[in-house]
Amino acid sequence: MTVYIPTATLYVLRGARLTVDELRPLLRLNDADVRSEAEEIGTQPVSAFRWAGWTGILVALMIPLIADLPRGEFPYSLDQPIETIWHRVATPVVGWWAGRSAT
C-alpha cells in the first residue's frame, strides 16, 4: 500500500490526460483550450493536498485505535514483532497518500 497508492495516483492523472487527448476530436474547443484543460489535471492548491494528507493520517490512525484499543489489542511498546512496528510506521504514510489521492 505504501507504494501502490502513489503509483495509482500517478497512473490516474496520466490516464486522465490521455482521455482528454482521446476526446479532443469530440470537444468543441480549440487546441489551446484543450491543452490548457489537460495541463490543469492534477494541479490543485498545495494547501488542499496538505489538508487531505493530514485528514488521511487522522483517519488511518483512528481506525486501528477504534477497532483495537477497546479490546486491549493495540500495543504501544517497541518490544513488539517487527511486523507490528512496521504497521505502526506505515499506517500514517498510507493515510497521507490515501488522503491526497482522494482529492
N, C-alpha and C positions, 0 to 999 in steps of 0.2 A: 504494500500500500504506500510505503514511503516513496517509492519510485513510480508506481503506476499513476497516481493522481496527477503529478506534474506533467508526466508524459501524455496522459489522456487530455489534459487541458491544452497542451500544445497541438495535439492532433485535432481537437475540436476547432481551435482557432484556424488552423491550416485548412481544414475541411470547409469551414465557413467561407474562407477567402476563395477556395476553389469553386464553391457553389455560386458565389457571386459571378465569377468568371463564366461559369456554365450558363447562368441565367442572363448574361449580358445581351444576347440577341433578343430576348423576350422583354427586357426592360425598356421603357420609353424614356431613357435618359441618354445623354451624350456620354462618350467615353470618359471624359474628365470627371463627370459626376459619379459614374460607376466606380472609377478608380479611387476617388476620394472616399466614397462609401466603404469600399473594400479596405482602405487604409485605416479607417476608424474601428474596424473589428478588433476587439481586444484592448482598445485604448480607453481606459476609464481613469478617473482621478485616483491618484495613489492613496488618498485617504479612504476611498471606498474599498480598495483592496486590503488596506490595513485593518479597517473595521471588520471586514468579512473574515480575515485571518484570525483576529482576536476572538471573534464570536465562535469560529470553528474550534479554537483551542478550548474555550469555555465549555462548549457542548461536548467535545471529546473527553474532557476531564470529568464532566458531570455524569456522564453515562456510567462509567465503572464505579464512581462514588455512590450513585443512587442504587445501582444493582448489587454491589458487593459490600459496601460499608455496613448496612444494617445487619447483615449476616456475619459480620466479623471476618470477612474473607479478603479484605484489602490490606495487605501488609505494607508497612511503612519503612521497615528496616532494610538495610543493604545486605543482610545475610540471607537473601533470597536466591533462588536459582537465577542464572544469567538470563533465561527467557523472561522471567518476571521483571527483572531490571530493564531489559530491552523494551518490554512492553510499556513500562512507565516512561521511558525516554521517547519512544516512537509515537506514543499517543498524541502528545501535543504537536509533533511535526505533521502527522497525518491530519489532525484537526485544522492546522494552519492551512495546509494545501487544499483540504476539502472545502473549507470556508471560502478561500479565494476562488476556487473553481466554480463555486455556486453563484458567483456574481456575474 
